[in-house]
Amino acid sequence: MSPRKSFEERIAERQAKLGPLKEGSVFEHGPAKFLFIATIVLVVLGHLVALVIMMAMGLH
């Protein structure tokens, strides 16, 4: 069995195959970006719904 390369070596080899990253054209954490935007949207919508409910009840 051949010795397994270290994590850093495997990343370096993969990056060498892909070439250098271009500034601003790559977002490496797409799922994190999606979750961040979805969370912000849910918070804003929740606040708007709560505001409408409070206004309907006559509270402010």
C-alpha positions as CSV (number, residue, x, y, z in Angstrom):
1,M,0.0,0.0,0.0
2,S,1.4,3.4,-0.9
3,P,1.6,6.1,1.7
4,R,-1.3,8.6,1.4
5,K,-0.4,12.2,0.6
6,S,-1.1,14.8,3.2
7,F,-4.2,17.0,3.0
8,E,-2.1,20.1,2.1
9,E,-0.3,18.2,-0.7
10,R,-3.6,17.0,-2.2
11,I,-5.0,20.6,-2.1
12,A,-1.8,22.0,-3.7
13,E,-1.9,19.5,-6.5
14,R,-5.6,20.2,-7.2
15,Q,-5.0,23.9,-7.1
16,A,-2.0,23.6,-9.5
17,K,-4.3,21.7,-12.0
18,L,-7.0,24.4,-11.8
19,G,-4.6,27.4,-12.1
20,P,-4.7,30.6,-10.1
21,L,-8.0,32.0,-8.9
22,K,-9.2,35.2,-10.5
23,E,-10.1,38.0,-8.1
24,G,-13.8,38.4,-7.7
25,S,-14.9,35.6,-10.1
26,V,-14.9,32.7,-7.6
27,F,-17.0,32.3,-4.5
28,E,-15.7,29.1,-2.9
29,H,-18.6,28.7,-0.4
30,G,-21.7,28.8,-2.5
31,P,-23.9,26.9,0.0
32,A,-22.8,29.3,2.8
33,K,-23.7,32.2,0.6
34,F,-27.1,30.7,-0.1
35,L,-27.8,30.1,3.6
36,F,-26.6,33.6,4.5
37,I,-29.0,35.3,2.0
38,A,-31.9,33.0,2.9
39,T,-31.4,33.7,6.6
40,I,-31.4,37.5,5.9
41,V,-34.5,37.2,3.8
42,L,-36.3,35.1,6.5
43,V,-35.5,37.6,9.2
44,V,-36.7,40.6,7.2
45,L,-39.9,38.8,6.2
46,G,-40.5,37.7,9.8
47,H,-40.1,41.3,11.0
48,L,-42.5,42.6,8.3
49,V,-45.1,40.0,9.2
50,A,-44.8,40.8,12.9
51,L,-45.1,44.5,12.1
52,V,-48.3,43.9,10.1
53,I,-49.8,41.8,12.8
54,M,-49.0,44.4,15.5
55,M,-50.5,47.2,13.3
56,A,-53.6,45.1,12.8
57,M,-54.0,44.6,16.6
58,G,-53.5,48.3,17.2
59,L,-50.2,48.1,18.9
60,H,-47.2,50.3,18.0
